[in-house]
Amino acid sequence: MTFYDLSSQQSQNLLQQPLQQAQLPKRNILISDASAPPWLDNTAIYYRLAYHNSAQFHRYANSRWIASPAVLLSQKMRDRIAKEMSSQVIKNNNTAKVDHILHIELEEFAQIFDSAQQSHALITLRASLIKRNTRDVIAQNYFSAQTAAPSSDASGAVAALSAASDQLINKLIAWMIIELPSGSLP
């Protein structure tokens, strides 16, 4: 059995354009654990054969994530958002007062085979920004990212899903910068 995580191959700022952190107001953001449909709430690495039956999921027999994709993606988001947005990122509402909540609903996290030799990773999710004190939804958006897999096996799936998660988080951060209100909250 082989176990994988979503480690990023790059340690530097992954956004296309570096953020001017001095221009961004500091915020306290609760990033709740991402939710996932029941079939995805486990450690299996899934793939689909789009060329055969795209509605049917398969799992790699001898490869697993170290935690569910929702848990791995949540932690990666917390780390990146804290680093790149210069925000105070909080995991648990009981530990500190927060200004906003980011809620993530993971919808797809799989390797898709377009043919027996060619595949890509696909991640889709819905993100909601919520104002903590009123529970009003500030903004909501769907995000997806896909990346070609370097090989047609579990390690190729992991590499592509890791790269796709980096792309997805870049999109999410850019969206949050636009959608989060500037200035102080009452």
URGIGI-V804097 format. One record per backbone hydrogen bond with DSSP energy under -1.0 kcal/mol. CO is the residue of the C=O (numbers start at 1). NH is the residue of the N-H. If there is no record, write none. Layout:
BEGIN
co: (CO,CO)
nh: (NH,NH)
END
This chain:
BEGIN
co: (2,4,19,20,27,28,28,29,30,35,37,40,43,45,46,47,48,49,49,53,58,62,64,68,69,70,71,72,73,74,75,76,77,78,79,80,81,88,90,92,99,100,101,102,103,104,105,108,110,111,112,113,113,118,118,119,120,121,122,123,124,124,125,126,127,128,129,129,130,131,136,139,141,143,145,147,153,154,155,156,157,158,159,160,161,162,163,164,165,166,167,168,169,170,171,172,173,174,175,176)
nh: (64,66,21,23,88,99,100,90,102,106,40,42,65,60,111,58,113,52,53,56,47,2,4,72,73,74,75,76,77,78,79,80,81,82,83,84,85,29,31,95,132,30,130,32,128,35,126,124,122,48,120,50,51,114,115,149,112,147,110,145,107,108,143,105,141,103,138,139,101,135,131,129,127,125,123,121,157,158,159,160,161,162,163,164,165,166,167,168,169,170,171,172,173,174,175,176,177,178,179,180)
END
